[in-house]
């Protein structure tokens, strides 16, 4: 399977999971799914920018992906041990 298909499926699954948890009313899991979604979209966008030759934009998106990745880990720790 192509990398674009796999990344697209992962993004759609994270989006559906975040919507599911919002409707269900479990906002902690919704934020966890949304941070995973933002991490993936910014990471894939950084890769795309790098392939197109936009190095500054690629570094910015990679930094944003790193920020949301750290936020994902922090939220996961909060959910597992904070409740």
Secondary structure by P-SEA (a helix, b strand, c coil): ccaaaaaaaaaaaaaaaaaaaaaacaaaaaaaaaaaaaaaaaaaaaaaaaaacaaaaaaaaaaaaaaaaaaaaaaaaaaaccc
